[in-house]
Amino acid sequence: MAIFLILGFFDLSNGKIAAADNFTAVVFFIIFLLVDKKYKFTVFTAVFAGLIFVPNLIGHMGCYGWADINYHWDWIVHFTAALFSTLVVLSFLLHNSICKRFINAAFIAIFVTISFGALIEASEYWGFIAFGFGEGYLGFGEGDNSQHFGPWENSSLDTTINFVGSFLAAFIYGLFVLSKNKIYYSKR
C-alpha cells in the first residue's frame, strides 16, 4: 500500500493521470484491511490481492508504450488482474465459509471479477470521451491503442481476456480444492 501511495503522490506532483490508478490501489488495500477486521484473509489471499495492481504499475513504468509489447501489455494486465482477483474472491468466500460449495464460490468470483472488469472498461470509455487520449484509469492510452483494434474492439478483447483469466483462476483453484479434498478423504 505504501508503494502505491508514494507513487500516487509522485505521479500527482508530475501531473500524470496515472496517479488515479495508484490511489485506486490504495483505496482497495484500505478496504481490504477494514474487511480483514471482521473476516480473516489467508496469506495466500493477501499476496494475490497485492499482486492485482502490480502489472498495471509496471505498465505505467514503460511497458504500455514499449514497442516490442505495444498494446499486448494491456492484455497481460487484464489477464493477471482477473486471475488474481478471482483467486482472492474464491479464497475469501471459501475460507470464511460464505460459500459452502466450490461451484457457488467460483460462479460468484467469476461474476464479481467480470463485473469489475466491465466497470473499468466503461470508465475507460467515459474517460476517453471526457479527456481524450491519455494514460491511466480514466484514459484510453497506449496500452489500449493499436493499428488493428480501436476502442470498441479493445474493450471487447479486454473483457474476453478478463473472462479467460477469471475462468482459468477458478479452474486452477478448483483443481487445488479437489486435490486437497482427495488427500483429506484418503487419510480418513
N, C-alpha and C positions, 0 to 999 in steps of 0.2 A: 504494500500500500504506500509506503514511504517513497519508493522509487517512482511510482506513478504520480504522486503528489509533487515531488521535486520536478519531474519532467513536465508536469502540467503547468507549474509556475514558470518554468524556463520557456516553454512554448508560448505561454501567455505574454511574457515580457518581450518576446520576439515577434509578437503579432501573428503567430501561427494558429490557425483554427484547429489544428491537431490537439491543442490543449483540451478541447471538449472531450476527445477520446480518453485522455489520461484522467480527467476529472470524473468521467463516467465510470472508469475503472475504480477510482477511489470511492465513489458512492456505492458501487457494487460491494466492495470489500467492507465498508461500514455496515451495510445491510447484512452481509454475511456474518459479521461479528455480533451484531444485535440478535440475529436469529439463533446464533450459537448459544446464547444465554438460556433459551428455552429448549431448543433441540440440540443434540450433540452431532458434531461432524467428525468423521474419522479423519485421520491424517491423509488417507487416500483422497477423500473428498476435498480437503483443504488444498492439497497440492494441485489437483486438477482445476480447482476454482482459480488458483493463482495463475495457471497457465492459459486460461481463456483469452486474456488480453495481450499476451506476450507476442504472438505473431503479428498482430496489428502494430504494436510498438516497434518491432523490428522493421516492419514495412515503412513506418514514418522515418526511420533512420536511413532510408535509401532504397529498400527493396521494391517499393511500389514503382519507382522510376528507373530501376536497373534494367537496361536494355535487354540483357540475356533472359530475364524473367518476365519483364513487362507486366501485362495485365494478369498473368498467371499467378503472381503473388497473391492477388485478391482471392483467387480460388483456394490457395493454401490457407489463407486466413479464415475463409468461410468454413472450409472443411475441418480445420483444427478447432476452431471456436465451437462448431456444432458438436464435434466429437467430445471435447472436454466438458461442454455444458450438459450434454446428455448423461455423461458419466457422473457428473456432480448431482444432477437431479435424481438419477437412478439410485445412487448411493445414499442420498439423503432420504428418499422415500422408503427404501428397504431397511436401512439401518435404524430409522426411527419408527419402524413398523406402521407407517402411514398407509402403505400398501402391503398386504399380506402375500399377494401373488406377484411373481415377477412380470407376467404378461401385462397386468394392470399398470404396474410401475413403468414398464417400457413404453406403453401407449401414452401415458401422461408425460413422460420425459421427452419423447419424440414430439408430441404436440406442443409442449412448452417451448422447446428449442426452435421448432419450425415457426411458431408464433412470434417469438422474439426476433428471429431472422427476417420474417416478413415486415415487422415493425421497423427494423433497421433499413430494409430496402425502401420502405415508404419514406422514411426520414431522409435518405439519400436523395430521393426524387424531389421532395419538397425543399430540401437544402439547395439542390441544383436550380430549382425554379426561383428561390429567393436570392441566392448568392452567386449562381453561375458555376462555372468550372472551378474547382478548388481542391482542398485536401482536408481530410478529417471527417468527423462524424456527420456533419451536415453538408458535405461536399461530394460531388461526383468528381473524383480525382483521377490521378494517373493509374491507380490500380483498377479503375473501372473503365478505362479508355483503351480502345484498340481500333485498328483499321477494319476489323471484321465484325465487331459487336458494338452496337450503340447502347443507349440506356435501357431500352426495353429488353433486348436480348441479354444484356448484362445482368439485369435483375432476375430474369428467368433462370439463367445459369447459376447465379449466386444462390437462389432459392433451391435449385436442384442439388447443388453441392452441399448446402445445409442439410438437406434430407439424407444424402448419401453418408455424410459424416455422422449424423444422428443415428441413422439406422445401423451403421457399422458399429458404433459405440454400444448400442443396445444388444447387437448380436454378440460382440466380444464379451460384454458383461454377462449376458445370458449363458455363454459357454463357461464363464467363471463360476456362476451360481450353480449350474448343473454339475460341474466337476466337484465343486465344494460339497454339494448335497450328496453326490455319489460317494465321496470319501466318507462323509459323515454317516451315511446309512450303512456303508460296508463295515464300519467299525462297531456297529451295534450288535 
